[in-house]
Amino acid sequence: MKKIFLIIFLLSKANVYSQTHKITAQDYYKASERNVDNHQYDSAIVNLTSAINITPLTIFYYNRGLNYYGTNQYKNAVNDFDRVLLTEPGNYEAFFFIGQCYQRLKRDDLAIQNFSSSIAMKSTENALYGGALSYRQLKKYDLAIKDYQALLNIDSKNADTYYELGYCQEEKDDDINAIKSYTISLNLEPSNPNAYVNRGACYANLKQYDLAIKDFTAALKIDPTLEVAKENKARCLQEIVYPNR
């Protein structure tokens, strides 16, 4: 009888505790932070949704948006970041992440709008790079070049930025400047076979076949499987052997 009484007593204490300790929005928020620390992003979304249902704070929407973004749920992420902007219209990070979401949804036009809004508030490298990539995707190379040049004003030692700049210049048939950009990129990062291939193509366009072959050969030393380098090298050799063909 004592055991039964003890069990009933403990259960009644637990029931009283659960009634007096009601789970708050902050409890769910803290649980979501633990979820993120353990890479449990779906669980974090569930806990943040529970927090929002109790108290719809901006920080809860922002963090849920980040978790939606991290789990490739881009439309849901956009909705949450839009909700953030209703109360914090100057939140440049929300604009940036909306831009990132639209970029992944293949809506580069909308991505650019949001990256531009983010840049207008704070010109960050991430937003500039995002905008440049979307401009490039839309083949608006002049605008992409402008953003890449702005990035180089922030970090003049970034090999990837010089590579992307060279690509846009090459697409505009500006082979001379493209060669300059690819050369700087290779000086900073000499193990990029694609930079050798692209610079080689520019040399080939200028009929500087010896330099082109040298670049294609360098690319193949780094990556012997690059078919484009093999094909372009063969074409250049043909142009040298049969110049009037």
Secondary structure as UniProt FT lines:
FT   HELIX           2..20
FT   HELIX           25..37
FT   TURN            38..39
FT   HELIX           41..54
FT   HELIX           58..70
FT   TURN            71..72
FT   HELIX           74..87
FT   TURN            89..90
FT   HELIX           92..104
FT   TURN            105..106
FT   HELIX           108..121
FT   HELIX           125..137
FT   TURN            138..139
FT   HELIX           141..154
FT   TURN            156..157
FT   HELIX           159..171
FT   TURN            172..173
FT   HELIX           175..188
FT   TURN            190..191
FT   HELIX           193..205
FT   TURN            206..207
FT   HELIX           209..222
FT   TURN            224..225
FT   HELIX           227..241
FT   TURN            243..244
//
